[in-house]
Every structure is written in structure tokens, then in C-alpha cells.
Amino acid sequence: MRKTNFLWVCFLVLLISCNSDNETIAEQDDDGSLDTLVAQNTIEIDNVIACASGSENPNEIIAYVYPRLGVSDIRYFETESVTVDKNDYENYRQVILPEEDFFNGYLKTFTRQTTVEKWVIISFRESGILHLSNPIRLKHKTQNTNFTTEVTIDQSQIGMPLFNWETILQPLDAIYFQVVSDASNELLSGTYTFEPQFRYYQLDNVVLNITEEIPPELASQTLYGFTVMGVSEDNWVNTLLQAEFVLED
């Protein structure tokens, strides 16, 4: 009886496990192909803010995505190489990667170990619609991201520092994403400019603003962080600038 009961319990565990797996597949309702997912959903393209950079590990990339409030089911897709057609969704397969927080979750990241350069697309769901990023070209082997702390900060206007990073410009830079954060890494402002400068908090030269609330005034003698990503048209981060500063009186 004990052996029979043990076998019956094992059977139930296996049955429950199989049902759980089937439910996961049913919820995804696809075979891991981006082409299949697109065919089964209403989609919008170029509506996901995403890019990718290298890291200090030469065989590692980090993909970044801005998950607007209310989005769900963020997924990472990639091709086998960069030689395939980047616009053909049949070439993209989902890779299951852990979702990590950047700026305490204001952005999400996926870290991928790969020795091969590829095309990447990030997707998520919002209000019943599948949204897709533009293809992201990984370049960590041929043009790895340049990491720097080099930024000029003009604090002559009280409480409104002017950041300038002209000295680190790359020829392929198409746009700049800049973040001002506090000492606990909370994002205070997130903006895009075509120019290599930004003043906190003025929007005169801002072409895209992902700041969800009006940012607070900066406090004197307080430590803050400043981050810039110089991004090319194919959404690769050429330069990643990360620096700290103390607001002067």
C-alpha cells in the first residue's frame, strides 16, 4: 500500500507539472518564433523604446527597454547572425532571459552571453496590442561600447546644472538618452536630445521625454548620478557615460 500510494503521488506530481507546462505554452500561444507571435496578434511597430550595449565582458550584451506603465509580457528575440534579413520575423526566435531592473525598474534589461553579433527585437503587450521595437544591431565584437565618466557640468545656474558631453561624440551617434538619478538610483528625469547637452530641468532641446512625473528640484550638497547613452540609428549604444556629481550652492 505504501508503495502504491507513493507511485500515485508521483503520478499526480507529474500530471500537475505537465498541466503547468501546457498552461504556460497555451498562455504564450506560440512556438517561440516572432513570426508566429506576430501572425496571432494585432501589432504596432516602432513603438517600443529599446537599445543594447556591450559590457565589460567581451562576450556579453545588455538589452534595455522602457516598459511604459501597464505593459506586460516583455520578450527578447534574436536572429542567428547579422547576415539574415533583419525585417523578416521568421528569422527571430525568443530567448528566455531573466528580466532585471535598471534605475530600480524604470527600465528593464536582459543580459545575454553570446560570441556572435545578431539582430534583436524586444516586444511587449499593451492594451491587447503586441508592440515591437525596431531591430537592434549587436556590435559587441566589432564595435564594442565605449564606457566613460567624461562629462562637463556647468553649475553657474543654481539648481539647474548644464551637462555637456561633446568630447565623447562618436560619428555614428544619432541620438542621446540622458538620465539624472538620485543616490539610491531612482530616475529623476529621462530625456532624449539630438544635441550633446542637457540642462536639468529644461526641455528646450528635448525631442523625447520619458519622465513620468515632474522631477523634483535638486538639493544642494547632495550626490546625484548622470548617465548618457549615445545611440546609433541601428539602436546600438556606442558610448555609455556614467558619472556622479554633487550639486553646488
N, C-alpha and C positions, 0 to 999 in steps of 0.2 A: 504493500500500500504506500509506504513511504516513497519507494522508487517511482511508482505510478504518479503520485502527487507531484513529485519533483519534475518529472517529464512534462506533466500537464502545465505546471507553472512556467517551465521553459518555453513551451509552445505558445502560451499566452504572451510572454515577453516578446518572442519573435513576431507574433501576429501584430502586437501593438507597434513594434518597431517598423514593420513593413507598412502598416497603415500610416504611420507618421511620415515615412519617406514618400508614400504615394500622395499624401496631402500636400507635402512641400512641392512635389512636381506639379500637382494639379494647380496649386496657387500660382506657381511660376507660369504654367501653361505654355511651356516652350521646351526646346531641346538644347538650349544653350547658344543657339545661333541668333545673332542680331537680326538677320533676315526674317527668321520665323517670328520673332517678337514683334517686329515692325508690321508684318503681314496681319497680325492678330489684333492690332491696336490702331487707334487714331493717334497720329503723331504730329509733333511740331519739331522742326529742325532749327539749329542755331538759337536755341532758347535756354541752353544750359551753359553757365559760365564755368569754364574748366580749362586747365592747362597742366603741364607736367614739367618737372625739373629733374636734374640728376641729384646725386647726394655725394657725401664723402666716400662712399663705397662705389667704385667704378662700375660695378655690375648691378647697380640699384637705381630705380627711378621712383619718384613720388608724384602721383597724380593728385591735383587739387580740384575741388568742386565747391561751388557756393550753393548750398541747399536752401532755397527760399523757404520761408515759413510755410508749413503744411505739406511739403513734398514727402514722398516715401519711396521705398524700393530703389535705392541708388545702386547702380550696377556698373561694373568695369568690363569693357570688351576690348579685345585686341586682335590684330592680324598676326600671321606667322612671320611676316617680314615687311619691309617698306617697299618692296618691289611690286606688290599687288595693287590693284585699283582701290584707293582709299575711300571712294564713294560707293563701292559695291558692298552692301551689307552682308552678302554671303561670305565675305572674307573675314568677318568678325565673329569670334567666339567669346562667350563670357568666361572670365577667370574669377573664381570665388576668392576674394581677399578680405581680410578684416578691415572694417571701416574705423578710422581713427580721427580724433579731434585735432583741429588746428585753430589757434586762438579760442581755445575752450569750446570748440564745437561750432563756432561761427562759420568756419569752413570745415569740410571733411577731406580726408586724404586716404589714398590707397598706396601702399608701398609694395613694389614688385621687384623681385630678383630676376634679372634677365641679362644675358650677354648679347642679345640680338635687338637691334633697333626695329621698332614696329610702329604701326598706326594704332591709336587708342581712341575709343569713343566712350563717354560717360552718359548714362541715361538715368532718369528718374521719372516718377509718376506724380502728376499734379492735376487735381480736379478731373480725374478719369482720363487724362491725356498722357501719352508717353512722350517725354521731351528728350531730345538728343543734342549732345554737344557737336560742334564741328570736329572733324578729325584732328587729333593731336599727334604731331610727329615726334617720336622719341629720338634724341640725338646724343645720348649719354656716352656713346663710344666715339663718335666723330666730332662732336662739338659740345663737350660737357658744360654744365652750368658753372659760371664763374661766381664764387662766393666772396663777398667783401663786406667791410664795415665802413667804407669810404663815403661819407656824405658831409656836405657843408650845411650848417644850421645857423641862420641869421635870427637872433632873438632881440633885435632892436625894437620890434613892435611887441609890447608887453602882452604876454599870454597867447600870442599868435606867431609861433616860430615859422620861418620860411625854410623849407628843405630844398636843397639843390643837389643833384647827382650827375651833373653834366660830365664829370671826369670819368665816369664808368660807362659811357654810352657804347653800345655795340651797333655795327652797321645794320644788322637785321632787326633791331628793335622796332616794333610797330606801335606799341602802347605800353604804358607803365601803370602797374597796380600798386598803390601805396596804402599802408595801414599804420595808424597811430594806436598804440595799445598801452595799457597801464602796467604796473609792476606785477600784477597777477595774470598777465597775458590776456586780459579781456580786450576785445576790439572796441575802440572808441570811434574810429572812423575808417571807412574803407572806400577808396575812390580810384578812378582811372583818369589819367591825363595823357595827352599826346606829348606834352612838354615835360622835360626832366626837372620839374619843380612843383611843389605843392605847399600852400600856406594853410595851417590849421587855424580856424576852420572857415575857409573861403572856397566857394565853388566856381569862381570866375573862369578857371581853365579846366574844370572837371567835365569830362564827357560821359561818364557813367558813375553813378553813386549807389553803392550797396549798403550804405549806412542806414540801418532800420529805424533808428531814433535820432533825435537831435543830440549830438555829442555834448558832453559836459565841458565846462571851462577847465583848462589845465591849471593845476595848482602850483604855486611857486615852490622851489626847492624840493620838487618831487620827481622821482625817477619814472621815465616813460620809455617805451620802445618804439622804434621806427623801422618799418620793413618796406622794401621795394622789390617788385618783380618786373624785370624788363622782358617783355614777351614778344615773340616774333609772330608773323601772320599765321604760321602753322601751329601756334599755341605752345611752343617750346619756350621755357624760361631761360633766356640767355644769361641773365645775371640775377642773383638773389642777394640783396643787400639787407643786412640786419644789424642795427646799431641801437645803443642806449643813449639817452640824454637826460639831463636834469634841467627842468625849467628854471630860468633865472628870474630874479625880481625885476 
